[in-house]
Amino acid sequence: MHNAFLLRSMNEQTRVLFYIVIETPDSGAFEFLDISLKDSSEETFFYLPTSKNKEKSFYTAKNISLWNDKETPSFSLEELSQIKLESESFLFFSPLLDFSDQFELLIKQIEKEPAYEIGRVISFINAEELLKGNSKLQSWLDAAAHFSDALCITNRSNENGKDVGKLLQRYEDMRYPLESYLISKSKRGKISNILNPTPRRISHIFDSPELLEAEDTPWKDPYLFELPNGRREKVIPMPFSRN
């Protein structure tokens, strides 16, 4: 358990602290978190899209619940309310759906149930995707960086190392405050830093309304703001869509 005890000491009311995971396919995010938190004194809870279950077959795991990402986001924070306060809990977004829609659903649920609190938004990027020449990928990565507190790069190799360096330099040049981590298969380190709930994201969608200017409210975020024609101000492409 890394942060739940701090949350309880700050607020005696029951609060559910959880993390959002954005990931590219085959990022290894679940495996990394599952292994890194094995020694935790409390159970780790994962709320995963069904498309991920097809790869890993999680049906028998008691600390895993699934949400249907076949067409539209359908997760419910009521699933998180079933866990212990002390648990490390992770809601995985689906890479197959527009994550603007997923953030919109999440915000609406949090507005109705203020007991839920975001620990961090963490993006796991499979470095092998950087070599595939997907024209939609960079815009997707920029959107992920906009919402994220931490960017975790997995599967780095000699072949993709230069592209990884360019990606990290891009957000450093843009002065994004998010933290960056290279995730090694052989080392579990830095999990406490990655899960540190200190916000480092550009987006203000989870900030307290009392601290925000009118133009910084969640629905003014360029990736969530809807134009009169119904399109988002900034559209997030879907490089991993089934279509």
Secondary structure, 3 states (H helix, E strand, C coil): CCCHHHHHHHCCCCCEEEEEEEECCCCCHHHHHHHHCCCCCCCEEEEEEHHHHHHHCCCCCCCEEEECCCCCCCCCCCCHHHCCCCCEEEEECCCCCCHHHHHHHHHHHHHHCCCEEEEEEEEEEEHHHHHCCCCCHHHHHHHHHHHCCEEEEECCCCCCHHHHHHHHHHHHHCCCCCEEEECCCCCCCCHHHHCCCCCCCCCCCCCCHHHCCHHHCHHHCCCCCECCCCCECCCCCCCCCCC
